[in-house]
Amino acid sequence: MDAPKKPVAVMVLAHGAGAGMTHPFMEELTKLLNEHDIAVLRYQFRYMELGTKRPDPPAIAHKAVMSALQKANDLFPKLPVVAAGKSFGGRMSSQFLAKESPDYVAGIIFYGFPLHAPGNQSIDRADHLKEVKVSMLFLQGTRDALADNVLIKKCQKG
């Protein structure tokens, strides 16, 4: 847990499929958020802890998301909690929030939503987003091989 002296919110930040919570992107993002009085709880999925390359199946990943969100709420029960994730971490967080909706979760931020596999453009991975009950913020690059910008815009209209 990285927290400023007087945090105003807590972000629960999940890593992407290929790099863990100590990746420079995750560390720099945490530092910048702390400078704006946002506490950050970074966590790793089980497969990353075990040192394997194959991401956990959703059922296992969702348990990690649930545990991390609950821990953040336990540590800061009076602050809004925001789920967040880089690519895979964001998708696992949103899948969990599509099924469960803890009242202390105020929203979700995606740092590159993995809409489709490279070269296999579709929007099937976004179907569950219709069930997410909290506000969603997508921060997406225009050259992301996992999310064609035209398809991202199509999802936003749907």
C-alpha positions, -999 to 999 in steps of 0.1 A, spaced: 0 0 0 13 34 -10 -5 62 7 0 99 11 -5 114 46 -41 125 40 -56 104 11 -89 115 -4 -95 82 -23 -80 47 -28 -72 31 -61 -69 -7 -62 -46 -13 -91 -42 -46 -109 -13 -53 -133 -14 -65 -170 -9 -100 -182 28 -98 -189 42 -76 -161 36 -75 -124 28 -48 -99 65 -36 -98 66 -28 -135 79 8 -140 44 19 -154 27 7 -122 53 23 -99 53 56 -118 15 57 -118 14 50 -81 39 78 -74 19 103 -95 -14 94 -79 1 97 -44 12 132 -53 -25 140 -58 -35 125 -25 -47 92 -38 -36 60 -20 -28 31 -42 -31 -6 -34 -12 -26 -60 -16 -63 -60 -6 -93 -81 -26 -122 -95 -17 -157 -83 1 -167 -115 24 -138 -113 33 -147 -77 40 -182 -88 62 -170 -117 41 -186 -144 33 -169 -177 -2 -182 -182 -28 -158 -166 -51 -172 -140 -86 -183 -151 -113 -157 -144 -127 -174 -113 -93 -173 -96 -85 -138 -108 -118 -125 -96 -111 -138 -61 -79 -117 -62 -98 -86 -73 -124 -92 -45 -97 -96 -19 -78 -65 -29 -109 -43 -30 -120 -56 4 -85 -49 18 -86 -13 5 -120 -8 21 -108 -23 54 -78 0 55 -97 31 45 -134 25 52 -144 62 49 -127 68 15 -141 60 -19 -125 30 -35 -118 29 -72 -109 -4 -90 -83 0 -118 -62 -21 -140 -38 -23 -168 -51 -43 -196 -58 -79 -182 -61 -64 -147 -88 -40 -158 -107 -67 -176 -106 -91 -146 -117 -62 -124 -146 -53 -146 -157 -89 -150 -158 -91 -112 -177 -59 -109 -202 -71 -135 -211 -100 -112 -206 -83 -78 -212 -47 -68 -197 -39 -34 -213 -6 -23 -179 9 -14 -166 7 -50 -171 41 -66 -159 33 -101 -133 16 -124 -105 30 -145 -90 10 -174 -55 17 -185 -58 1 -219 -88 -22 -221 -79 -55 -240 -109 -55 -263 -96 -83 -285 -66 -105 -292 -40 -90 -316 -52 -94 -352 -86 -108 -341 -108 -77 -340 -141 -82 -322 -160 -67 -293 -169 -99 -275 -147 -92 -245 -167 -61 -238 -201 -78 -235 -199 -79 -197 -194 -42 -194 -232 -37 -198 -235 -53 -163 -210 -31 -145 -230 -7 -123 -203 18 -114 -188 46 -136 -161 35 -160 -132 55 -174 -113 42 -204 -78 55 -210 -69 40 -243 -41 46 -268 -50 50 -305 -23 24 -316 -32 -4 -291 -30 -38 -308 -55 -51 -283 -82 -25 -289 -88 -11 -324 -99 25 -318 -129 22 -342 -142 -8 -321 -136 11 -288 -158 39 -301 -184 14 -312 -185 0 -277 -190 34 -262 -220 40 -284 -236 7 -276 
